[in-house]
C-alpha cells in the first residue's frame, strides 16, 4: 500500500495511469458498456473495477491525472437521445474541484464508441447509472 493513494485505485490502475503518455485516453465505462469486447477489438487494456462507481473512480484518478490542455476537449461524455444524465452533475463537481482546465465534448452513443475505440485503457466499473461513460485525455505534469 501507498500513502495518499485512494483505495479504489487498484495497483493495476495506478500502473496504467502512470504508464500513459500525453494524449493517451482512458475510458471509465459504466456497467452496461461492452468493455471486454471493445477492449479486445481495439487492443485496449482492460482494468476491472467491479463494485466501484465512476464518481469514486473519477475523484481518485483526478487527484493524480493531468488533463490535456493542448486540444479542444479533454473529457468526452456519451449523450443519450433525450435529456442529460443526473450523474453528469457529480462529474462536473469532481472535475471542477480537480483544479484542471476542463473542456468537455458530448457525443451521441455510436460516435462515442468510435472515439473510445482509441482508448489506451478501459476501466470496467460497477457503475449502474445509464450513459455514465466518461473518457479522459491525459496531459502533461
N, CA, C and O of each residue as an XYZ file, in Angstrom:
564
protein
N       0.834     -1.193      0.000
C       0.000      0.000      0.000
C       0.870      1.245      0.000
O       2.027      1.217      0.421
N       0.298      2.321     -0.474
C       0.999      3.593     -0.528
C       0.191      4.655      0.211
O      -1.035      4.574      0.287
N       0.868      5.620      0.737
C       0.190      6.746      1.374
C      -0.395      7.649      0.294
O       0.213      7.850     -0.758
N      -1.577      8.189      0.563
C      -2.172      9.175     -0.316
C      -2.840      8.634     -1.572
O      -3.380      9.413     -2.358
N      -2.818      7.329     -1.779
C      -3.476      6.739     -2.938
C      -4.833      6.197     -2.487
O      -4.910      5.348     -1.600
N      -5.882      6.692     -3.102
C      -7.230      6.247     -2.760
C      -7.340      4.743     -2.988
O      -6.887      4.251     -4.021
N      -7.927      4.000     -2.052
C      -8.007      2.545     -2.200
C      -8.855      2.067     -3.374
O      -8.787      0.887     -3.717
N      -9.653      2.934     -4.008
C     -10.400      2.491     -5.191
C      -9.470      2.365     -6.401
O      -9.847      1.773     -7.412
N      -8.268      2.913     -6.302
C      -7.297      2.777     -7.388
C      -6.474      1.519     -7.115
O      -5.646      1.476     -6.205
N      -6.725      0.518     -7.918
C      -6.008     -0.750     -7.771
C      -4.562     -0.586     -8.234
O      -4.246      0.362     -8.953
N      -3.685     -1.500     -7.830
C      -2.307     -1.436     -8.330
C      -2.242     -1.429     -9.857
O      -1.422     -0.724    -10.445
N      -3.106     -2.212    -10.493
C      -3.116     -2.259    -11.954
C      -3.515     -0.907    -12.548
O      -2.898     -0.450    -13.510
N      -4.542     -0.264    -11.986
C      -4.977      1.037    -12.484
C      -3.904      2.090    -12.248
O      -3.653      2.920    -13.121
N      -3.275      2.068    -11.092
C      -2.204      3.018    -10.801
C      -1.065      2.870    -11.815
O      -0.529      3.866    -12.301
N      -0.706      1.650    -12.122
C       0.358      1.380    -13.095
C      -0.017      1.917    -14.478
O       0.804      2.530    -15.161
N      -1.254      1.681    -14.876
C      -1.701      2.107    -16.200
C      -1.723      3.625    -16.326
O      -1.239      4.162    -17.322
N      -2.275      4.331    -15.337
C      -2.331      5.788    -15.468
C      -0.938      6.402    -15.387
O      -0.709      7.489    -15.918
N      -0.008      5.716    -14.728
C       1.377      6.178    -14.711
C       2.048      5.945    -16.065
O       2.829      6.780    -16.521
N       1.750      4.824    -16.703
C       2.354      4.483    -17.998
C       1.828      5.352    -19.139
O       2.529      5.576    -20.126
N       0.608      5.837    -19.005
C       0.010      6.623    -20.077
C       0.832      7.871    -20.360
O       1.385      8.491    -19.452
N       0.901      8.222    -21.623
C       1.619      9.422    -22.030
C       0.669     10.527    -22.441
O      -0.548     10.343    -22.469
N       1.240     11.677    -22.760
C       0.460     12.832    -23.192
C      -0.391     12.466    -24.404
O       0.122     11.973    -25.409
N      -1.685     12.710    -24.302
C      -2.607     12.417    -25.392
C      -3.276     11.062    -25.303
O      -4.256     10.816    -26.006
N      -2.771     10.172    -24.451
C      -3.432      8.881    -24.266
C      -4.762      9.091    -23.550
O      -4.916     10.022    -22.759
N      -5.712      8.218    -23.836
C      -7.047      8.338    -23.265
C      -7.409      7.106    -22.449
O      -7.020      5.982    -22.765
N      -8.171      7.359    -21.387
C      -8.674      6.276    -20.550
C     -10.182      6.433    -20.448
O     -10.694      7.530    -20.226
N     -10.882      5.325    -20.612
C     -12.334      5.308    -20.549
C     -12.780      4.713    -19.225
O     -12.405      3.592    -18.880
N     -13.580      5.466    -18.487
C     -14.238      4.935    -17.297
C     -15.623      4.510    -17.770
O     -16.489      5.348    -18.021
N     -15.820      3.208    -17.888
C     -17.023      2.659    -18.504
C     -18.031      2.199    -17.453
O     -17.674      1.606    -16.436
N     -19.292      2.491    -17.732
C     -20.341      2.028    -16.820
C     -20.569      0.528    -17.022
O     -20.007     -0.082    -17.932
N     -21.393     -0.044    -16.168
C     -21.608     -1.487    -16.189
C     -22.269     -2.019    -17.451
O     -22.213     -3.220    -17.712
N     -22.891     -1.152    -18.236
C     -23.542     -1.581    -19.471
C     -22.634     -1.489    -20.690
O     -22.968     -2.020    -21.749
N     -21.502     -0.829    -20.556
C     -20.599     -0.647    -21.692
C     -19.946     -1.995    -22.048
O     -19.552     -2.740    -21.151
N     -19.830     -2.309    -23.334
C     -19.215     -3.581    -23.729
C     -17.690     -3.530    -23.602
O     -16.972     -3.651    -24.594
N     -17.209     -3.351    -22.378
C     -15.775     -3.134    -22.140
C     -14.913     -4.288    -22.635
O     -13.890     -4.067    -23.283
N     -15.315     -5.495    -22.339
C     -14.493     -6.642    -22.707
C     -14.363     -6.771    -24.223
O     -13.253     -6.880    -24.743
N     -15.484     -6.758    -24.930
C     -15.410     -6.916    -26.382
C     -14.777     -5.703    -27.047
O     -14.030     -5.856    -28.013
N     -15.060     -4.494    -26.548
C     -14.444     -3.294    -27.124
C     -12.947     -3.283    -26.872
O     -12.171     -2.914    -27.754
N     -12.537     -3.680    -25.690
C     -11.113     -3.704    -25.365
C     -10.334     -4.689    -26.204
O      -9.243     -4.382    -26.686
N     -10.889     -5.868    -26.379
C     -10.227     -6.895    -27.192
C     -10.156     -6.432    -28.644
O      -9.111     -6.525    -29.287
N     -11.274     -5.937    -29.145
C     -11.359     -5.483    -30.538
C     -10.377     -4.341    -30.811
O      -9.736     -4.306    -31.861
N     -10.264     -3.416    -29.870
C      -9.455     -2.215    -30.082
C      -8.062     -2.299    -29.464
O      -7.295     -1.337    -29.506
N      -7.744     -3.455    -28.893
C      -6.448     -3.686    -28.265
C      -6.173     -2.713    -27.108
O      -5.032     -2.323    -26.863
N      -7.247     -2.334    -26.407
C      -7.119     -1.508    -25.213
C      -6.881     -2.405    -24.012
O      -7.349     -3.544    -23.979
N      -6.166     -1.904    -23.038
C      -6.028     -2.614    -21.764
C      -7.373     -2.574    -21.057
O      -8.077     -1.567    -21.125
N      -7.735     -3.642    -20.389
C      -8.992     -3.690    -19.655
C      -8.674     -3.867    -18.176
O      -7.969     -4.795    -17.778
N      -9.211     -2.955    -17.378
C      -8.992     -2.996    -15.936
C     -10.352     -3.154    -15.276
O     -11.264     -2.369    -15.534
N     -10.493     -4.163    -14.428
C     -11.751     -4.399    -13.729
C     -11.813     -3.532    -12.474
O     -10.848     -3.438    -11.715
N     -12.964     -2.904    -12.275
C     -13.228     -2.134    -11.062
C     -14.646     -2.464    -10.607
O     -15.460     -1.579    -10.342
N     -14.910     -3.748    -10.527
C     -16.241     -4.225    -10.167
C     -16.661     -3.685     -8.805
O     -15.873     -3.651     -7.859
N     -17.915     -3.265     -8.731
C     -18.452     -2.772     -7.466
C     -18.091     -1.336     -7.142
O     -18.505     -0.820     -6.103
N     -17.333     -0.681     -8.001
C     -16.916      0.703     -7.750
C     -17.620      1.601     -8.752
O     -17.628      1.320     -9.950
N     -18.212      2.684     -8.256
C     -18.898      3.633     -9.124
C     -17.918      4.572     -9.810
O     -16.804      4.786     -9.333
N     -18.344      5.122    -10.925
C     -17.473      6.023    -11.667
C     -17.168      7.305    -10.891
O     -16.026      7.761    -10.951
N     -18.108      7.917    -10.167
C     -17.721      9.122     -9.417
C     -16.559      8.875     -8.442
O     -15.675      9.720     -8.301
N     -16.565      7.726     -7.777
C     -15.471      7.416     -6.850
C     -14.151      7.245     -7.603
O     -13.108      7.732     -7.167
N     -14.209      6.551     -8.733
C     -13.011      6.366     -9.556
C     -12.518      7.700    -10.109
O     -11.327      8.002    -10.049
N     -13.435      8.489    -10.644
C     -13.067      9.779    -11.227
C     -12.423     10.687    -10.187
O     -11.411     11.332    -10.460
N     -13.004     10.737     -9.008
C     -12.455     11.580     -7.941
C     -11.033     11.146     -7.585
O     -10.146     11.987     -7.438
N     -10.818      9.861     -7.448
C      -9.486      9.349     -7.089
C      -8.482      9.573     -8.216
O      -7.340      9.956     -7.962
N      -8.896      9.337     -9.448
C      -7.992      9.493    -10.595
C      -7.606     10.951    -10.789
O      -6.448     11.249    -11.079
N      -8.560     11.862    -10.633
C      -8.275     13.279    -10.891
C      -7.293     13.874     -9.892
O      -6.751     14.952    -10.136
N      -7.055     13.206     -8.789
C      -6.032     13.667     -7.841
C      -4.630     13.346     -8.338
O      -3.647     13.873     -7.818
N      -4.537     12.477     -9.351
C      -3.248     12.016     -9.862
C      -3.040     12.338    -11.340
O      -1.912     12.266    -11.829
N      -4.087     12.687    -12.047
C      -4.121     12.673    -13.503
C      -4.260     14.080    -14.081
O      -5.264     14.747    -13.830
N      -3.275     14.541    -14.846
C      -3.427     15.843    -15.508
C      -4.247     15.687    -16.783
O      -4.131     14.680    -17.481
N      -5.072     16.677    -17.086
C      -5.821     16.664    -18.338
C      -5.055     17.432    -19.410
O      -4.340     18.390    -19.114
N      -5.213     17.003    -20.646
C      -4.560     17.638    -21.793
C      -5.154     19.027    -22.024
O      -6.372     19.167    -22.137
N      -4.323     20.034    -22.092
C      -4.806     21.401    -22.315
C      -4.449     21.910    -23.709
O      -4.680     23.081    -24.015
N      -3.897     21.056    -24.549
C      -3.473     21.467    -25.882
C      -4.488     21.142    -26.971
O      -4.179     21.264    -28.156
N      -5.676     20.735    -26.592
C      -6.694     20.360    -27.573
C      -8.026     21.015    -27.224
O      -8.170     21.630    -26.168
N      -8.994     20.876    -28.123
C     -10.303     21.500    -27.925
C     -11.111     20.856    -26.804
O     -11.940     21.518    -26.179
N     -10.876     19.566    -26.545
C     -11.601     18.879    -25.479
C     -10.668     17.863    -24.825
O      -9.784     17.311    -25.481
N     -10.868     17.620    -23.533
C     -10.059     16.634    -22.818
C     -10.925     15.648    -22.034
O     -10.412     14.749    -21.368
N     -12.227     15.827    -22.119
C     -13.202     14.927    -21.499
C     -14.307     14.691    -22.523
O     -14.778     15.629    -23.166
N     -14.715     13.439    -22.671
C     -15.802     13.115    -23.598
C     -16.888     12.357    -22.836
O     -16.607     11.423    -22.086
N     -18.130     12.782    -23.047
C     -19.284     12.130    -22.428
C     -20.197     11.564    -23.503
O     -20.313     12.130    -24.589
N     -20.845     10.445    -23.197
C     -21.804      9.803    -24.106
C     -23.191     10.365    -23.827
O     -23.710     10.238    -22.717
N     -23.789     10.987    -24.840
C     -25.097     11.599    -24.644
C     -26.234     10.638    -25.004
O     -26.152      9.888    -25.976
N     -27.286     10.683    -24.200
C     -28.479      9.912    -24.548
C     -29.283     10.674    -25.603
O     -28.972     11.822    -25.920
N     -30.308     10.035    -26.138
C     -31.144     10.690    -27.147
C     -31.911     11.866    -26.557
O     -32.158     12.859    -27.241
N     -32.288     11.752    -25.283
C     -33.043     12.828    -24.635
C     -32.465     13.104    -23.258
O     -32.045     12.187    -22.552
N     -32.449     14.363    -22.886
C     -32.069     14.752    -21.544
C     -30.582     14.661    -21.269
O     -29.768     14.419    -22.160
N     -30.261     14.863    -20.007
C     -28.878     14.807    -19.541
C     -28.824     13.930    -18.299
O     -29.590     14.143    -17.360
N     -27.930     12.948    -18.281
C     -27.845     12.054    -17.129
C     -27.543     12.811    -15.826
O     -26.707     13.714    -15.800
N     -28.220     12.436    -14.782
C     -28.049     13.065    -13.466
C     -26.600     12.953    -12.975
O     -26.102     13.846    -12.289
N     -25.934     11.861    -13.326
C     -24.568     11.615    -12.844
C     -23.584     12.669    -13.362
O     -22.533     12.881    -12.757
N     -23.914     13.323    -14.464
C     -23.017     14.351    -15.007
C     -22.808     15.497    -14.023
O     -21.753     16.131    -14.034
N     -23.797     15.773    -13.170
C     -23.638     16.821    -12.151
C     -22.510     16.458    -11.191
O     -21.722     17.315    -10.791
N     -22.441     15.186    -10.828
C     -21.354     14.721     -9.956
C     -20.010     14.856    -10.664
O     -19.024     15.284    -10.063
N     -19.978     14.487    -11.946
C     -18.742     14.603    -12.724
C     -18.273     16.058    -12.760
O     -17.091     16.348    -12.577
N     -19.217     16.960    -12.999
C     -18.879     18.381    -13.076
C     -18.270     18.863    -11.760
O     -17.281     19.595    -11.768
N     -18.849     18.460    -10.638
C     -18.307     18.849     -9.331
C     -16.895     18.316     -9.141
O     -16.007     19.044     -8.697
N     -16.687     17.056     -9.474
C     -15.373     16.422     -9.310
C     -14.346     17.088    -10.217
O     -13.244     17.415     -9.777
N     -14.702     17.287    -11.472
C     -13.768     17.888    -12.424
C     -13.433     19.324    -12.036
O     -12.276     19.733    -12.127
N     -14.423     20.089    -11.607
C     -14.173     21.473    -11.185
C     -13.283     21.531     -9.950
O     -12.447     22.425     -9.820
N     -13.462     20.584     -9.054
C     -12.663     20.516     -7.824
C     -11.207     20.133     -8.102
O     -10.326     20.407     -7.288
N     -10.957     19.501     -9.248
C      -9.621     18.986     -9.560
C      -8.594     20.079     -9.814
O      -7.393     19.837     -9.697
N      -9.046     21.265    -10.157
C      -8.111     22.337    -10.474
C      -7.596     22.285    -11.912
O      -6.810     23.141    -12.318
N      -8.025     21.305    -12.671
C      -7.613     21.161    -14.070
C      -8.490     22.043    -14.965
O      -9.619     22.379    -14.608
N      -7.958     22.409    -16.123
C      -8.757     23.079    -17.143
C      -9.554     21.982    -17.844
O      -8.979     21.081    -18.455
N     -10.866     22.063    -17.753
C     -11.742     21.012    -18.260
C     -12.479     21.514    -19.494
O     -13.132     22.557    -19.469
N     -12.360     20.745    -20.574
C     -13.066     21.048    -21.819
C     -13.829     19.789    -22.229
O     -13.235     18.794    -22.647
N     -15.140     19.850    -22.103
C     -15.982     18.666    -22.309
C     -16.586     18.650    -23.709
O     -17.065     19.666    -24.212
N     -16.551     17.483    -24.318
C     -17.236     17.241    -25.585
C     -18.295     16.179    -25.317
O     -18.015     15.153    -24.696
N     -19.505     16.430    -25.785
C     -20.611     15.482    -25.619
C     -20.955     14.916    -26.985
O     -21.208     15.660    -27.932
N     -20.961     13.585    -27.076
C     -21.221     12.945    -28.370
C     -22.269     11.838    -28.216
O     -22.378     11.218    -27.158
N     -23.037     11.598    -29.286
C     -24.025     10.513    -29.252
C     -23.352      9.152    -29.080
O     -22.156      8.994    -29.324
N     -24.140      8.193    -28.659
C     -23.653      6.863    -28.303
C     -22.771      6.226    -29.375
O     -21.658      5.798    -29.070
N     -23.231      6.154    -30.604
C     -22.444      5.476    -31.635
C     -21.144      6.217    -31.944
O     -20.112      5.591    -32.186
N     -21.194      7.535    -31.934
C     -19.968      8.309    -32.128
C     -19.011      8.109    -30.949
O     -17.793      8.070    -31.121
N     -19.583      7.985    -29.755
C     -18.759      7.757    -28.567
C     -17.966      6.457    -28.703
O     -16.786      6.405    -28.354
N     -18.614      5.414    -29.208
C     -17.907      4.146    -29.400
C     -16.700      4.327    -30.322
O     -15.641      3.747    -30.080
N     -16.855      5.125    -31.370
C     -15.745      5.390    -32.289
C     -14.618      6.158    -31.597
O     -13.442      5.834    -31.761
N     -14.990      7.177    -30.823
C     -13.990      7.971    -30.093
C     -13.272      7.089    -29.068
O     -12.047      7.129    -28.951
N     -14.046      6.299    -28.334
C     -13.488      5.455    -27.271
C     -12.629      4.317    -27.823
O     -11.838      3.728    -27.086
N     -12.776      4.008    -29.096
C     -12.003      2.914    -29.707
C     -10.503      3.191    -29.682
O      -9.699      2.270    -29.827
N     -10.126      4.449    -29.499
C      -8.704      4.807    -29.452
C      -8.140      4.808    -28.028
O      -6.989      5.191    -27.817
N      -8.938      4.387    -27.064
C      -8.516      4.430    -25.659
C      -7.321      3.533    -25.395
O      -7.235      2.414    -25.900
N      -6.416      4.043    -24.603
C      -5.276      3.248    -24.134
C      -5.778      2.155    -23.203
O      -5.304      1.019    -23.236
N      -6.762      2.527    -22.362
C      -7.291      1.577    -21.385
C      -8.770      1.828    -21.148
O      -9.264      2.944    -21.313
N      -9.463      0.769    -20.759
C     -10.871      0.837    -20.373
C     -10.981      0.323    -18.947
O     -10.546     -0.788    -18.643
N     -11.563      1.135    -18.078
C     -11.830      0.710    -16.708
C     -13.290      0.274    -16.663
O     -14.193      1.104    -16.780
N     -13.520     -1.012    -16.496
C     -14.870     -1.568    -16.434
C     -15.361     -1.453    -14.994
O     -15.004     -2.257    -14.133
N     -16.185     -0.437    -14.753
C     -16.645     -0.163    -13.389
C     -17.940     -0.903    -13.084
O     -18.500     -1.597    -13.933
N     -18.392     -0.736    -11.864
C     -19.676     -1.287    -11.451
C     -20.778     -0.249    -11.492
O     -21.844     -0.445    -10.909
N     -20.524      0.864    -12.184
C     -21.499      1.962    -12.234
C     -22.795      1.515    -12.899
O     -22.781      0.928    -13.981
N     -23.928      1.804    -12.232
C     -25.230      1.396    -12.746
C     -25.973      2.513    -13.467
O     -26.943      2.244    -14.175
N     -25.545      3.743    -13.304
C     -26.214      4.853    -13.993
C     -26.064      4.677    -15.505
O     -25.017      4.250    -15.991
N     -27.117      5.009    -16.231
C     -27.079      4.910    -17.683
C     -26.339      6.112    -18.274
O     -26.398      7.213    -17.727
N     -25.659      5.899    -19.364
C     -24.880      6.933    -20.049
C     -23.885      7.595    -19.104
O     -23.716      8.814    -19.120
N     -23.241      6.798    -18.296
C     -22.279      7.293    -17.317
C     -20.844      7.220    -17.818
O     -19.926      7.592    -17.087
N     -20.626      6.756    -19.032
C     -19.272      6.609    -19.572
C     -18.588      7.968    -19.694
O     -19.202      8.950    -20.113
N     -17.315      8.010    -19.323
C     -16.546      9.248    -19.415
C     -15.121      8.908    -19.850
O     -14.481      8.010    -19.304
N     -14.656      9.639    -20.829
C     -13.320      9.424    -21.372
C     -12.444     10.619    -20.996
O     -12.859     11.769    -21.144
N     -11.236     10.346    -20.509
C     -10.295     11.393    -20.099
C      -9.039     11.333    -20.964
O      -8.506     10.252    -21.213
N      -8.572     12.482    -21.417
C      -7.340     12.541    -22.203
C      -6.236     13.113    -21.323
O      -6.373     14.200    -20.763
N      -5.147     12.370    -21.210
C      -4.057     12.735    -20.316
C      -3.204     13.869    -20.877
O      -2.890     13.915    -22.067
N      -2.847     14.766    -19.991
C      -1.975     15.875    -20.331
C      -0.585     15.662    -19.784
O      -0.156     14.529    -19.566
N       0.113     16.753    -19.565
C       1.479     16.681    -19.050
C       1.524     17.191    -17.621
O       0.691     17.997    -17.206
N       2.500     16.715    -16.884
C       2.671     17.131    -15.485
C       3.567     18.360    -15.457
O       3.853     18.891    -14.384
